[in-house]
Amino acid sequence: MSESESGDEGTGVDNDDDDSDLADDSGETNRPRVKTKRRRKRQVSQKFRNEDLPAGTARQFRSIFLPMWYERVARFEEPWDLGDRISDAQRLWDRVFPQDLHRIEKKNEPVFFLVRVFFFVLTLFTFL
């Protein structure tokens, strides 16, 4: 076969897209099926502000809760990994706000979101 007959002049590569060599007697192609992974849709995390804290707690949150939280975090073996410290944050919340039965959650909850934000802002400015 010459280059002009092969379909791609100059390279000698056959660019014929005919899949007849993959077809069985029924006319169906025998291409291997490729499994595609379905991605779970990630729930978009909400962003919170001080106004999103439980009613009547914003002032004490900044003046009492956060300083006590920073003191506790400083004693953690891994202070950068706050994801597993929800129970610690909940115990502190219950101590500072015994009248407020708010439940702290890891995601989409204002208290733990703001605790992490304030913690990382504090450490950022501490090391600058």
C-alpha positions, 0 to 999 in steps of 0.5 A, a space after each residue: 500500500 502506498 502512502 497515498 492509499 493509506 489515508 495519511 500522506 507522509 506518515 504512513 499511518 492509516 487514519 481510517 476510522 472504520 471499526 469493521 475489524 472490531 465487529 462480530 457477526 452480529 454487526 456490533 463492535 467488540 469494544 471494551 466497556 469503560 466504567 465511569 465513576 460517578 462523582 458524588 455531588 459535594 454539598 457546598 459549605 455555607 459561609 457564616 458571619 457573627 450574625 449567624 451565631 445563636 441569638 445573644 451569644 455573639 459578644 460572649 463568643 468573641 470575648 470568652 469562648 474564643 480565648 478559652 478555645 485558643 488556650 485549649 487548642 494550644 494544648 492539643 497534640 495536633 492543633 492544626 487538625 480541628 475537624 476531630 475536635 467538635 466534642 471539645 468545642 461542644 463541651 466548651 460551648 456548654 460551659 460558656 453558654 449553659 442556657 443555650 442548648 446549641 449543637 455544634 456540627 462539623 459542617 454547615 454550622 456557624 459556631 464551628 465554622 467561625 471557630 476555625 476561621 478565627 483560629 486560622 486568622 489568629 495563627 496567620 497574624 501571629 506568624 507574620 
